[in-house]
Amino acid sequence: MEDIKQQLAINGGEKTLNKKFPWPIFDQTDLEAIGEVAKSGAWGNPDCAGLVEQFEREYADYCGSKYAITCVNGSVALRLALIACGVKPGDEVIVPPYTFIATASIVLEANCVPVFVDIHPETYNMDPDEIEKAITPKTKVIIPVHFAGQACDMDAIMEIAQKHHLRVIEDAAHAHGGEYKGKKLGSIGDAGCFSFQSSKNLTSGEGGIVVTDDEKLYNMMNSLRNVGRVKDGMWYEHHNPGCNYRITQLQAALLLKQLSRLEDQTQRRDENGRYLNSLLEKIDGIQPLTRGHGETLHTYHLYIFKYDKSKFNNLSKREFTDMLAAEGVPSFMGYPQPLYKQPLFQKKNFMCYAIPEEVDYTEVCCPETEKACYEDAVWIMQNTMLGTKEDMDLIALAIRKIQEAVND
């Protein structure tokens, strides 16, 4: 038994997967594109034109949308879309509790009330059945998150939204290039928001974008990201309460080059995800999140599987992920707690005048989210999914190695 345990990398043994997975991926053409902008001296984007406008057109076309608005990050993309949808102080916005804080915090910034709806245990996306239960006369918007790149059940969500006359803003920060029934994620709701932060599948270090088919939404978001200016207005003429949320020409140059690689990278992530699923589902105590919910292309911004400690001699999730990381698999525990358990919500540190006093998050409980956070979910990062088929074999081998060692 001791000999087997000593073979674990965490105990000094050799790593199972001894390889780095670089990110971001770039080549000389990226450097040349940035260099051309640097030499031009036109680094900024005062007129929302040039390379920025070109990237917006190309990304809108890629998503199958009519319009696109770039901005400084994915959080601001959500904020622009929410405000443009016409929410008023005190309105309710439905969000999942298993996502990055910005999905909920931008709702507070708009003086609206986040209403948390639990996730489905097979996908970790918002459960449409729970959405219907959470709707009140104050509900105005649903923000489904295509978590880890897995498409939400958009048919069900759009049907609910139409029934109750609600807007849908897709949080597609994990889902560049993903598809639901052949349609690009982000293009299905009223607006779709993406992030270009450094870990994302399409990146320029920071940045964001919103796509939409709604001309009215587009015009308002365009104004909000450009200090409230409007088309054909004067430079110092401000119609709406916007700020300077513009990206630079340097970012746009980089994004144009990165976009040219996105489709091939997404196809590789999807193929590797399917293959890794086939390997891990054979390991007792490991359950990949399921497919077959309408997704036709999964971006695997995260590869997530559910861990059952009872099949690993009651090894805690933290101990398991520490061991797996030591074996060379870029993995970790994921979110440590649901969003509503964050101090922001528990202490109501909102600094917003319109959140009703009776709003209380201390009694909120979303069981599936809590189970994912505290017990089940293990994450592997997206750049790993650009590896080879042999790398996927080694990930499965590392898990089997740990299981054999702890159960011996």
C-alpha positions as CSV (number, residue, x, y, z in Angstrom):
1,M,0.0,0.0,0.0
2,E,2.8,2.4,0.9
3,D,4.6,1.8,-2.4
4,I,1.5,2.6,-4.4
5,K,0.9,5.9,-2.4
6,Q,4.5,6.8,-3.0
7,Q,3.9,6.7,-6.7
8,L,1.6,9.7,-6.4
9,A,3.2,12.9,-7.6
10,I,2.0,14.7,-4.4
11,N,4.2,12.3,-2.4
12,G,7.3,12.7,-4.7
13,G,6.4,10.3,-7.5
14,E,6.6,11.2,-11.2
15,K,3.8,13.3,-12.7
16,T,1.4,11.5,-15.0
17,L,1.0,14.5,-17.3
18,N,4.3,16.3,-17.5
19,K,3.3,19.0,-20.0
20,K,2.5,22.7,-20.1
21,F,-0.6,23.9,-22.0
22,P,0.2,27.4,-23.2
23,W,-2.3,30.2,-23.2
24,P,-2.8,32.6,-24.9
25,I,-1.7,31.1,-28.2
26,F,-0.1,33.6,-30.7
27,D,2.4,33.8,-33.4
28,Q,4.4,36.3,-35.4
29,T,1.3,37.6,-37.2
30,D,-0.2,38.7,-33.8
31,L,3.0,40.6,-33.0
32,E,3.0,42.3,-36.5
33,A,-0.6,43.3,-36.2
34,I,0.0,45.0,-32.8
35,G,3.2,46.5,-34.2
36,E,1.4,48.1,-37.1
37,V,-1.1,49.8,-34.7
38,A,1.8,50.9,-32.4
39,K,3.7,52.5,-35.3
40,S,0.6,54.2,-36.5
41,G,0.2,56.2,-33.3
42,A,-3.6,55.6,-33.5
43,W,-3.9,53.6,-30.3
44,G,-7.2,54.9,-29.0
45,N,-10.7,54.6,-30.3
46,P,-12.4,58.0,-30.0
47,D,-14.7,57.4,-32.9
48,C,-15.4,53.7,-32.4
49,A,-14.0,53.2,-35.9
50,G,-11.0,51.6,-37.6
51,L,-10.0,48.1,-36.4
52,V,-12.5,48.2,-33.6
53,E,-15.4,48.7,-36.0
54,Q,-13.9,45.9,-38.2
55,F,-13.7,43.5,-35.4
56,E,-17.3,44.3,-34.3
57,R,-18.5,43.6,-37.8
58,E,-16.6,40.3,-38.1
59,Y,-17.7,39.1,-34.6
60,A,-21.3,39.9,-35.3
61,D,-21.1,38.0,-38.6
62,Y,-19.4,35.1,-36.8
63,C,-22.3,34.9,-34.3
64,G,-24.9,35.4,-36.9
65,S,-26.0,38.7,-35.3
66,K,-26.8,42.1,-36.9
67,Y,-24.8,44.2,-34.5
68,A,-22.0,44.1,-32.0
69,I,-20.7,46.6,-29.4
70,T,-17.2,46.2,-27.9
71,C,-16.4,47.5,-24.4
72,V,-13.8,47.3,-21.7
73,N,-14.8,43.9,-20.2
74,G,-17.5,41.2,-20.0
75,S,-18.9,42.7,-16.8
76,V,-19.5,46.0,-18.5
77,A,-21.0,44.1,-21.5
78,L,-23.6,42.7,-19.2
79,R,-24.2,46.1,-17.6
80,L,-24.7,47.9,-20.9
81,A,-27.2,45.2,-22.1
82,L,-29.2,45.3,-18.8
83,I,-29.5,49.1,-18.7
84,A,-30.4,49.2,-22.4
85,C,-33.2,46.7,-21.8
86,G,-34.9,49.5,-19.8
87,V,-34.8,48.1,-16.3
88,K,-36.0,50.4,-13.5
89,P,-34.8,50.6,-9.9
90,G,-36.2,47.7,-7.8
91,D,-36.8,45.5,-10.8
92,E,-35.9,41.8,-10.4
93,V,-33.4,40.0,-12.6
94,I,-33.1,36.2,-12.5
95,V,-29.5,34.9,-12.4
96,P,-27.8,31.6,-11.4
97,P,-25.8,31.3,-8.2
98,Y,-23.1,29.2,-9.8
99,T,-21.3,31.8,-11.9
100,F,-18.8,34.6,-11.6
101,I,-19.8,37.4,-9.3
102,A,-20.3,39.9,-12.1
103,T,-23.4,38.2,-13.4
104,A,-25.2,39.2,-10.2
105,S,-23.2,42.3,-9.2
106,I,-24.0,44.2,-12.4
107,V,-27.7,43.8,-11.4
108,L,-27.0,45.6,-8.2
109,E,-25.1,48.3,-10.1
110,A,-28.3,48.9,-12.1
111,N,-30.2,49.3,-8.8
112,C,-32.1,46.0,-9.5
113,V,-32.6,42.9,-7.4
114,P,-30.8,39.6,-8.3
115,V,-33.0,36.6,-7.8
116,F,-31.1,33.4,-7.6
117,V,-32.4,30.3,-9.4
118,D,-30.8,26.9,-8.9
119,I,-28.8,24.9,-11.5
120,H,-29.6,21.6,-13.1
121,P,-27.4,18.9,-11.8
122,E,-26.6,17.5,-15.2
123,T,-25.4,20.7,-16.8
124,Y,-24.8,23.3,-14.0
125,N,-26.9,25.7,-16.0
126,M,-30.0,27.4,-14.7
127,D,-32.9,24.9,-14.4
128,P,-35.8,26.2,-16.5
129,D,-38.4,24.7,-14.2
130,E,-36.9,26.7,-11.3
131,I,-37.0,29.9,-13.5
132,E,-40.7,29.7,-13.9
133,K,-41.2,29.4,-10.1
134,A,-39.0,32.5,-9.4
135,I,-41.0,35.0,-11.7
136,T,-42.9,37.8,-10.0
137,P,-44.6,40.9,-11.3
138,K,-41.3,42.7,-10.7
139,T,-39.2,40.3,-12.9
140,K,-38.0,42.0,-16.0
141,V,-34.9,40.1,-17.3
142,I,-33.4,36.6,-17.2
143,I,-29.7,36.2,-17.5
144,P,-28.9,32.6,-18.4
145,V,-25.2,31.7,-18.2
146,H,-23.8,29.2,-20.6
147,F,-21.6,27.8,-17.9
148,A,-18.3,26.3,-18.9
149,G,-19.4,26.6,-22.5
150,Q,-22.4,24.2,-22.2
151,A,-25.4,25.7,-23.9
152,C,-28.4,26.5,-21.7
153,D,-31.8,25.1,-22.6
154,M,-32.6,28.2,-24.7
155,D,-35.8,26.9,-26.2
156,A,-37.3,26.5,-22.7
157,I,-35.9,29.8,-21.5
158,M,-37.1,31.8,-24.5
159,E,-40.6,30.2,-24.2
160,I,-40.7,31.3,-20.5
161,A,-39.5,34.8,-21.4
162,Q,-42.1,35.2,-24.2
163,K,-44.9,33.9,-21.9
164,H,-44.0,36.5,-19.2
165,H,-42.8,39.3,-21.5
166,L,-39.3,39.2,-20.2
167,R,-36.0,40.1,-21.8
168,V,-33.2,37.5,-22.1
169,I,-29.5,38.5,-21.9
170,E,-27.2,35.6,-22.5
171,D,-24.0,35.5,-20.4
172,A,-21.8,33.9,-22.9
173,A,-18.4,34.7,-21.3
174,H,-17.5,31.0,-21.4
175,A,-19.1,30.3,-24.7
176,H,-17.3,32.0,-27.7
177,G,-18.1,29.8,-30.7
178,G,-20.5,27.5,-28.9
179,E,-23.7,26.5,-30.5
180,Y,-27.3,25.5,-29.5
181,K,-29.2,23.6,-32.2
182,G,-26.8,25.1,-34.8
183,K,-27.1,28.7,-33.6
184,K,-24.2,30.5,-32.0
185,L,-24.5,31.1,-28.3
186,G,-25.2,34.8,-27.6
187,S,-27.3,35.2,-30.7
188,I,-30.5,33.6,-29.4
189,G,-31.7,36.0,-26.7
190,D,-32.3,39.8,-26.9
191,A,-28.5,40.3,-26.4
192,G,-25.5,38.1,-25.8
193,C,-22.5,39.2,-23.7
194,F,-18.9,37.9,-24.0
195,S,-15.6,38.5,-22.1
196,F,-12.1,38.8,-23.6
197,Q,-10.4,38.5,-20.2
198,S,-7.1,36.6,-20.2
199,S,-8.4,33.2,-19.4
200,K,-11.2,33.2,-21.9
201,N,-11.4,31.2,-25.1
202,L,-11.1,34.4,-27.2
203,T,-8.8,36.9,-25.4
204,S,-7.1,40.3,-25.7
205,G,-6.2,40.3,-22.0
206,E,-9.3,42.3,-21.2
207,G,-12.3,43.5,-23.1
208,G,-15.9,42.5,-23.8
209,I,-18.6,42.6,-26.5
210,V,-22.4,42.5,-26.8
211,V,-24.2,41.1,-29.9
212,T,-27.8,41.7,-30.7
213,D,-30.3,41.9,-33.6
214,D,-32.3,44.7,-31.9
215,E,-31.4,48.0,-33.4
216,K,-32.9,50.0,-30.5
217,L,-30.8,48.0,-28.0
218,Y,-27.7,48.5,-30.2
219,N,-28.2,52.3,-30.4
220,M,-28.6,52.6,-26.7
221,M,-25.6,50.4,-25.9
222,N,-23.5,52.2,-28.4
223,S,-24.4,55.5,-26.7
224,L,-23.8,54.1,-23.2
225,R,-20.3,52.8,-24.0
226,N,-19.4,56.2,-25.6
227,V,-20.1,58.7,-22.9
228,G,-23.8,59.0,-23.9
229,R,-23.1,60.3,-27.4
230,V,-25.5,59.5,-30.2
231,K,-25.1,58.9,-33.9
232,D,-24.7,62.2,-35.8
233,G,-24.6,64.1,-32.5
234,M,-21.8,66.6,-31.7
235,W,-18.7,65.6,-29.7
236,Y,-19.7,67.4,-26.5
237,E,-23.4,66.4,-26.8
238,H,-24.4,63.7,-24.3
239,H,-27.9,62.2,-24.4
240,N,-27.6,59.2,-22.0
241,P,-25.8,58.4,-18.7
242,G,-22.9,56.6,-20.3
243,C,-19.1,56.4,-19.7
244,N,-16.0,55.8,-21.7
245,Y,-16.2,52.0,-22.0
246,R,-14.4,51.8,-25.4
247,I,-11.6,49.3,-26.2
248,T,-8.4,50.3,-28.0
249,Q,-7.2,49.7,-31.6
250,L,-4.4,47.6,-30.1
251,Q,-7.0,45.2,-28.5
252,A,-9.0,45.1,-31.8
253,A,-5.9,44.2,-33.8
254,L,-5.2,41.3,-31.4
255,L,-8.8,40.1,-31.4
256,L,-9.0,40.0,-35.1
257,K,-6.0,37.6,-35.2
258,Q,-7.4,35.5,-32.3
259,L,-10.8,35.3,-34.0
260,S,-9.2,33.7,-37.0
261,R,-8.2,30.7,-34.8
262,L,-11.4,30.4,-32.7
263,E,-13.4,28.0,-34.8
264,D,-10.6,25.4,-35.1
265,Q,-9.8,25.7,-31.4
266,T,-13.5,25.3,-30.5
267,Q,-13.8,22.2,-32.7
268,R,-10.7,20.7,-31.0
269,R,-12.1,21.5,-27.5
270,D,-15.4,19.9,-28.4
271,E,-13.7,16.7,-29.8
272,N,-11.4,16.4,-26.8
273,G,-14.4,16.9,-24.4
274,R,-16.4,14.1,-26.0
275,Y,-13.4,11.8,-25.9
276,L,-12.6,12.7,-22.3
277,N,-16.2,12.0,-21.4
278,S,-15.9,8.5,-22.8
279,L,-12.9,7.8,-20.7
280,L,-14.0,9.3,-17.4
281,E,-17.6,7.9,-17.4
282,K,-15.9,4.4,-17.1
283,I,-14.3,5.4,-13.8
284,D,-16.4,4.6,-10.7
285,G,-17.0,7.8,-8.8
286,I,-16.4,10.2,-11.7
287,Q,-19.4,11.6,-13.6
288,P,-18.8,14.1,-16.5
289,L,-21.6,16.7,-16.9
290,T,-23.9,15.4,-19.5
291,R,-24.4,16.4,-23.1
292,G,-27.5,16.0,-25.3
293,H,-29.4,19.1,-24.1
294,G,-29.4,20.9,-27.4
295,E,-25.7,21.9,-27.6
296,T,-24.2,21.2,-31.1
297,L,-20.8,22.7,-30.2
298,H,-19.4,22.8,-26.6
299,T,-16.6,25.3,-26.0
300,Y,-15.3,23.6,-22.8
301,H,-14.1,26.8,-21.3
302,L,-14.1,24.5,-18.3
303,Y,-14.2,20.8,-18.4
304,I,-16.3,19.8,-15.3
305,F,-16.9,16.4,-13.8
306,K,-18.6,15.4,-10.6
307,Y,-16.5,13.6,-7.9
308,D,-17.9,11.0,-5.5
309,K,-15.5,10.7,-2.6
310,S,-17.1,7.5,-1.4
311,K,-15.4,5.8,-4.4
312,F,-12.1,7.3,-3.4
313,N,-11.9,6.1,0.3
314,N,-13.7,9.3,1.4
315,L,-10.9,11.5,0.1
316,S,-12.1,15.1,0.4
317,K,-12.6,17.1,-2.8
318,R,-9.8,19.4,-1.8
319,E,-7.4,16.5,-1.2
320,F,-8.4,14.9,-4.5
321,T,-7.9,18.1,-6.6
322,D,-4.6,18.7,-4.9
323,M,-3.5,15.3,-5.9
324,L,-4.8,15.7,-9.4
325,A,-3.0,19.0,-9.9
326,A,0.2,17.4,-8.6
327,E,-0.2,14.8,-11.3
328,G,0.1,17.6,-13.8
329,V,-3.6,18.1,-14.6
330,P,-4.6,21.8,-14.5
331,S,-7.5,21.3,-12.2
332,F,-9.1,22.8,-9.1
333,M,-12.2,22.8,-6.9
334,G,-14.1,25.6,-8.7
335,Y,-16.3,28.0,-6.8
336,P,-16.0,27.5,-3.0
337,Q,-19.6,28.8,-2.3
338,P,-22.7,30.0,-4.1
339,L,-22.9,33.7,-5.0
340,Y,-25.6,34.3,-2.4
341,K,-23.2,33.1,0.3
342,Q,-20.7,35.8,-0.6
343,P,-20.3,38.6,2.0
344,L,-21.7,41.1,-0.6
345,F,-25.1,39.4,-0.3
346,Q,-25.0,38.1,3.2
347,K,-24.1,41.6,4.6
348,K,-26.1,43.5,1.9
349,N,-23.2,45.7,1.1
350,F,-25.1,47.0,-1.9
351,M,-24.7,50.8,-1.8
352,C,-27.8,51.0,-4.0
353,Y,-30.8,53.0,-3.0
354,A,-33.4,50.9,-4.7
355,I,-32.9,47.4,-3.1
356,P,-36.0,46.9,-0.8
357,E,-35.2,46.4,2.8
358,E,-37.1,43.1,2.9
359,V,-34.6,41.6,0.4
360,D,-32.7,39.0,2.4
361,Y,-30.2,36.5,1.1
362,T,-29.4,34.8,4.4
363,E,-32.1,32.3,3.9
364,V,-31.5,31.6,0.2
365,C,-30.7,27.9,-0.5
366,C,-30.1,26.4,-3.9
367,P,-29.3,22.7,-3.1
368,E,-27.8,21.7,-6.4
369,T,-25.5,24.7,-6.4
370,E,-24.4,24.0,-2.8
371,K,-23.7,20.4,-3.7
372,A,-21.6,21.5,-6.7
373,C,-19.6,23.9,-4.6
374,Y,-19.0,21.9,-1.5
375,E,-18.9,18.3,-2.7
376,D,-19.0,17.5,-6.4
377,A,-17.6,19.8,-9.0
378,V,-14.0,19.5,-10.2
379,W,-12.8,21.9,-13.0
380,I,-10.1,21.5,-15.7
381,M,-9.1,24.6,-17.6
382,Q,-9.9,25.3,-21.2
383,N,-6.3,25.4,-22.5
384,T,-5.9,21.8,-21.4
385,M,-8.7,20.9,-23.9
386,L,-6.5,22.1,-26.8
387,G,-4.1,19.2,-26.0
388,T,-3.9,15.9,-27.8
389,K,-5.9,12.7,-27.5
390,E,-3.0,11.2,-25.7
391,D,-3.2,14.1,-23.1
392,M,-6.8,13.1,-22.5
393,D,-5.7,9.5,-21.9
394,L,-3.2,10.8,-19.3
395,I,-5.9,12.8,-17.5
396,A,-7.9,9.6,-17.1
397,L,-4.8,7.7,-16.1
398,A,-4.0,10.3,-13.4
399,I,-7.5,9.8,-11.9
400,R,-7.2,6.1,-12.0
401,K,-3.8,6.3,-10.4
402,I,-5.2,8.3,-7.5
403,Q,-8.1,6.0,-7.0
404,E,-5.9,2.9,-7.0
405,A,-3.6,4.5,-4.4
406,V,-6.2,5.7,-2.0
407,N,-8.3,2.5,-2.2
408,D,-5.5,0.0,-1.9
